[in-house]
Amino acid sequence: MGNCKYCGQPAGFLRRQHRECAERYDAGWQKMIATAQQAALGQGDISNLHANISSIAANSLIRPEQVKEALIRGWEQAVSHFIEDGDLSAEEETQLTAFAAHFSLTQSDLDQRGIYTQFVKGAVLREIMEGNIPDRVKTDRPLPFNFQKSESLIWVFDNVDYCEDKTRRQYVGGSSGVSFRVAKGVYFRTGGFRGHPVETTERVYMGTGIMAVTNKHIYFTSSEKTFRVRLDKIVSFMPLSDGVGIQRDAATAKPQFFITRDGWFTYNLLMNAGNVG
């Protein structure tokens, strides 16, 4: 006979919860998060928020220590709501920062699911589109790049997969043909040609490394490859769901691809980075 994990009372043979308790818990938990989200959006009373959420928890079989997690989830949902339009306004950033400070939520608390990083990315895009160079990148290690004096670091991506498009050529339709002797030691072969060329393009993985973006260049380094690309020499950007592709202004240049796992941010960052500074 097991006990209900919510109310602690006997739940029946091989059962760990009462259906009614689970439904009560789920409804309460969703209400706690929604209440926190409204306050983080600036649409609720922040001064009594902790007490209100604690009251919901007490009436929903939710442990008191889960109140902090509900505040975090509410803040995360508010961030997602604000950046749906592509960036984060200064007023929205101030609102979210004040919410986090009021409840002593740390960067570590808020980035458990990468939402704090998205929050910073939204602010970075806003500053770039306003013509300003963001000063938000803090690294605890020296970067392996020789930046120029005239450029400023905007963002650093770790674990970036770099790929290039390679063209392969093969010949199809050829045959050995039939040989006719036309002179001593000389043969004319009818149909003895390799056939016509067929070209195919495939995307080839070239290595994983660090990618830095400044207001002048894209830098990339891995154990296999290191290079720099001037932003003003890029003629087109190709948005991908998990990264971005670029085409340089050179006759022999092939498309290059950077897989950062965040195509939305990478594409918008590179599209606008060259317009500041």
C-alpha positions in Angstrom: 0.0 0.0 0.0 1.6 3.3 -1.1 1.0 6.8 0.1 0.0 9.7 -2.0 3.1 11.9 -2.8 1.0 15.0 -2.4 -1.1 14.5 0.7 0.8 11.7 2.3 -2.3 9.5 2.9 -2.8 5.9 1.6 -3.3 6.0 -2.1 -4.1 2.3 -2.7 -2.3 -0.7 -4.0 0.7 0.2 -6.3 -0.5 3.8 -6.4 1.6 6.9 -5.6 -1.0 9.6 -5.8 -4.7 10.4 -5.6 -6.1 11.8 -8.9 -7.8 14.6 -7.1 -4.5 15.6 -5.3 -2.6 15.5 -8.6 -5.2 17.8 -10.3 -5.2 20.1 -7.3 -1.4 20.3 -7.4 -1.2 20.9 -11.1 -3.8 23.6 -11.1 -2.1 25.4 -8.2 1.3 25.2 -9.8 0.1 26.7 -13.0 -1.7 29.5 -11.1 1.5 30.2 -9.2 3.6 30.6 -12.4 0.9 32.7 -14.1 0.7 35.0 -11.1 4.5 35.4 -11.1 4.5 36.0 -14.8 1.9 38.8 -14.6 4.0 40.5 -11.9 7.2 40.1 -14.0 5.4 41.7 -16.9 4.5 44.7 -14.7 0.8 43.8 -14.5 0.6 42.7 -10.9 1.5 43.7 -7.4 5.1 42.7 -6.8 5.1 43.7 -3.1 2.6 41.0 -2.1 3.5 38.5 -4.7 5.5 36.2 -2.5 2.7 36.0 0.1 0.1 35.4 -2.6 2.0 32.6 -4.2 2.8 31.1 -0.9 -1.0 31.1 -0.1 -1.7 29.3 -3.4 1.0 26.7 -2.6 -0.4 26.0 0.8 -3.9 25.4 -0.7 -2.6 23.2 -3.5 -0.4 20.7 -1.6 2.7 22.4 -2.9 5.8 22.6 -0.7 6.9 26.1 0.5 10.3 25.7 -1.0 8.8 25.5 -4.5 7.7 29.2 -4.3 11.1 30.3 -5.5 10.9 28.0 -8.5 7.5 29.4 -9.4 9.0 32.9 -9.3 11.8 31.8 -11.6 9.3 30.1 -14.1 7.2 33.3 -14.1 10.2 35.4 -14.9 11.2 33.0 -17.7 7.8 33.2 -19.3 7.8 37.0 -19.1 11.2 37.1 -20.9 9.8 34.8 -23.7 6.7 37.0 -24.0 8.8 40.2 -24.3 11.3 38.9 -26.9 8.6 37.4 -29.2 8.9 40.6 -31.3 12.6 40.1 -31.8 14.3 42.3 -29.2 13.9 43.6 -25.6 13.1 47.2 -25.0 14.9 49.2 -22.3 11.7 49.4 -20.3 11.1 45.7 -20.5 14.7 45.0 -19.4 14.3 47.3 -16.5 11.1 45.6 -15.4 12.6 42.1 -15.5 15.8 43.2 -13.8 13.8 44.8 -11.0 11.7 41.7 -10.5 14.8 39.5 -10.2 16.5 41.9 -7.8 13.4 42.1 -5.6 13.3 38.4 -5.0 17.1 38.0 -5.0 17.1 35.8 -8.0 20.7 35.2 -9.3 21.9 34.8 -12.9 22.5 31.1 -12.0 18.9 30.8 -10.8 17.6 32.4 -14.0 19.8 30.6 -16.5 18.9 27.0 -15.6 17.1 26.6 -18.9 19.1 29.2 -20.8 16.5 31.9 -20.5 18.8 34.5 -18.8 21.1 34.1 -21.8 18.1 34.8 -24.1 17.3 37.8 -22.0 20.8 39.2 -22.5 20.7 38.4 -26.2 17.5 40.4 -26.6 19.1 43.4 -24.9 22.2 43.0 -27.1 20.2 43.1 -30.3 18.3 46.2 -29.1 21.5 48.1 -28.4 23.0 47.1 -31.8 19.9 48.2 -33.7 20.1 51.5 -31.8 23.6 52.0 -33.2 25.4 51.2 -29.9 28.1 48.7 -29.2 27.0 46.4 -26.3 29.3 45.9 -23.4 27.8 42.7 -22.0 30.3 39.9 -22.9 32.3 38.8 -19.9 34.8 36.0 -20.4 36.8 34.2 -17.7 39.5 33.1 -20.2 41.6 34.9 -22.8 40.3 34.6 -26.3 42.6 33.3 -29.0 42.1 36.2 -31.4 44.2 39.2 -32.2 41.5 41.9 -32.3 42.3 45.2 -34.1 42.3 48.4 -32.1 39.4 49.8 -34.1 37.0 47.0 -33.2 35.0 46.0 -30.2 33.9 42.5 -29.1 30.1 42.0 -29.2 29.5 38.3 -28.6 31.3 35.0 -28.2 29.8 31.6 -29.2 31.3 28.4 -27.8 31.0 24.9 -29.5 30.2 26.2 -32.9 30.2 23.7 -35.7 31.8 25.2 -38.9 30.8 23.7 -42.3 31.6 24.6 -45.9 29.8 23.7 -49.2 32.1 21.6 -51.4 31.4 20.9 -55.1 32.1 17.3 -56.3 32.4 16.5 -60.0 32.0 13.1 -61.5 31.6 12.0 -65.1 28.7 9.9 -66.3 27.6 8.3 -69.6 31.2 7.5 -70.8 32.3 4.3 -72.5 35.5 2.7 -73.7 34.3 2.7 -77.3 35.8 0.8 -80.3 39.4 1.2 -81.4 40.5 1.5 -85.1 44.1 1.5 -86.1 44.8 4.5 -88.3 48.6 4.3 -88.3 51.3 2.3 -86.7 51.0 2.9 -82.9 48.1 5.3 -83.3 44.5 4.3 -82.6 41.3 6.3 -83.0 38.7 5.3 -80.3 35.1 6.0 -81.2 33.1 6.9 -78.1 36.2 6.6 -75.9 35.3 9.6 -73.7 34.6 10.0 -70.0 31.1 11.2 -70.5 29.6 14.5 -69.4 30.4 16.1 -66.0 27.8 16.2 -63.2 28.4 18.5 -60.2 26.9 17.9 -56.8 27.2 20.1 -53.7 27.5 18.8 -50.2 27.9 20.4 -46.9 31.1 19.3 -45.2 31.8 19.5 -41.5 35.2 21.3 -40.9 35.5 21.4 -37.1 34.1 22.7 -33.9 35.5 25.8 -32.1 35.0 29.3 -30.9 33.3 32.1 -32.9 33.6 35.8 -31.9 31.7 38.6 -33.4 33.0 42.2 -33.4 31.7 45.3 -35.1 34.2 44.6 -37.9 34.8 40.8 -38.2 33.7 37.3 -37.6 36.5 35.3 -36.0 36.6 31.5 -35.8 39.1 29.1 -34.5 39.2 25.3 -34.0 41.9 22.7 -33.9 41.4 22.2 -37.7 40.9 25.8 -38.9 41.3 29.5 -38.0 40.2 32.5 -40.0 38.7 35.9 -40.0 36.0 37.3 -42.2 35.3 41.0 -42.7 31.6 41.9 -42.2 31.7 44.4 -45.0 32.9 41.7 -47.4 29.9 39.5 -46.8 27.3 39.9 -49.6 24.6 37.8 -48.1 23.5 36.0 -44.9 21.5 32.8 -45.0 19.2 32.3 -41.9 19.2 28.7 -40.5 17.1 27.3 -37.6 20.3 26.5 -35.8 22.8 28.9 -37.2 23.7 31.1 -40.1 25.4 30.9 -43.5 27.4 33.6 -45.2 28.6 34.3 -48.8 31.7 36.3 -49.1 32.4 38.8 -52.0 35.0 36.8 -53.8 34.9 34.9 -57.1 36.1 31.6 -55.6 34.3 32.0 -52.2 32.1 29.1 -51.2 29.2 29.4 -48.8 30.3 29.1 -45.1 28.1 27.9 -42.3 28.2 28.5 -38.5 26.0 26.2 -36.4 25.6 28.0 -33.1 22.3 26.3 -32.0 20.5 29.7 -32.1 19.8 30.8 -35.6 17.5 33.7 -34.7 20.1 35.5 -32.6 23.1 34.7 -34.8 21.4 35.9 -38.0 20.1 39.2 -36.4 23.5 39.8 -34.7 25.5 39.4 -37.9 23.0 41.4 -40.0 23.4 44.4 -37.7 26.9 44.1 -36.1 28.7 45.9 -39.0 26.5 49.0 -38.6 27.8 50.1 -35.2 31.1 51.7 -34.2 
